[in-house]
Amino acid sequence: MVVLAASIVSKSGKVLVSRQFVDMTRIRIEGLLAAFPKLVGTGKQHTYVETENVRYVYQPIEALYLLLVTNKNSNILEDLETLRLLSKLVPEYSYSLDEEGICKHAFELIFAFDEVISLGHKENVTVAQVKQYCEMESHEEKLHKLVLQSKINETKDVMKRKASEIDKSKIEKNRGDKGGFGPLQSMGSGRIENSFSDLSISSSGTGFGSGSGFGLTSDVDSFATKSKGRPTSSATAPPKGLGMKLGKSQRTNQFLESLKAEGEVILEDVQPKLSQSRVSAPPPTDPITLTVEEKLNVTLKRDGGVSNFDVQGTLSLQILNQEDGHIQVQVQTGDNQAVSFKTHPNMNKELFANDYILGLKDPNRPFPTGQASDAAGVGLLKWRMQSTDESMVPLTINCWPSSSGNETYVSIEYEASSMFDLQNVVISVPLPALREAPSVRQIDGEWRYDSRNSILEWSVLLIDNSNRSGSMEFVVPLADSSVFFPISVRFMATDTFSDLKVTNIIPLKGGNPPKFAQRTQLITDSYQVV
């Protein structure tokens, strides 16, 4: 059997898609396809036409023809089988079987034809296999995109943090300009030098004026603190030993460096870090941001079964501009009947129960607005789901410790449900006190040993359809099996159990609906195997 070409043509003879599987000139294939409508008769029961050189095997598809051009020596039964397979594939890629739909999905159809026919011969494939081959889903590509996106998000966070620091420095600079340093320059240099030598500043100096903010006897440290590091030209070089130097001492730095050399993690500048932690999540830039978040509390038994399964979710709203406060939020819930919803006391419960619209009881009141740094938002809706069905658990862990001689072999396996694609999965296994890291024999992912807490962390960046199950095996000195429990798990996902989605923002004062962004995430609050 040799298929020369597979084509889709209109009944008027217009060629929409054609794929040749042997060397053939364009003029010849155009001539063969142009002759086909003239050879097709009306009222005939068979669906093939023969000429001196080729055979046309065809099948009508609404106003089109699906056509195979073969040589006369090919097996017509196999040709008909190939034609039937192609006729099932065409509606899979082009839902509208007209000229516009076929031309729009021409390349997808050509790729599908290539999976069915290779060098003129039919491949032993099914419709499902062809669709899977054409999707070209790559686990490595997903990982690459995930890592790339995390780097982009990290860079954006650093950029916003730097911009915030610059804005703060400008504000402090403006405050310093308004603090009365101009009159300080009008003072004579002798007055400042005398003040430094006396280690005090008298309020009798006329340069400060009344209400300058200085006390009657402010010491030099207070002067240095209130001047914000902006001395005048005559005070740029204060006498030695007056305590004007800011920052850590050399002895403190040497102590911190010695701790770092021993592997300790040192957090410097505690106060700035606290302020930065609030802006670690990228602040919203859209006028309206709705955040769907579910927290998962799961306790699994080591021998199988679920001891606790609790999902608590919230829908929060954040509005940047006050003029966008008069709105209502249209939501859509999933088909999960186990989820029970509860609206905020200020929400109109009847409106939500009947139309799934979240709006205030008093429509004349606007929703409160918040700054971009306030990531919490206003809570609109809460829901909860509890279950004892093990099939609802996104990730199950099986741990099999076994002793042999003076060693304990531990095999751990995870199995992920197909409901979610899990990201940044970390499985923490407690270990007995060890002098050195455990010997990891086999692992699907990466591992890290925390010697201080004696914990082995198993990390998998992404769990999807390509790696729904994985295992790790390691060896430690002889230990009791109860040492390896409880096992803690943390991960996140972009899908939720409630499948809650925001479909529309309804403005109450007319006009176009404002732009909004929706963030959805499922995170673990407590996830253990005990």
Disulfide bonds with the S-S distance in Angstrom:
none
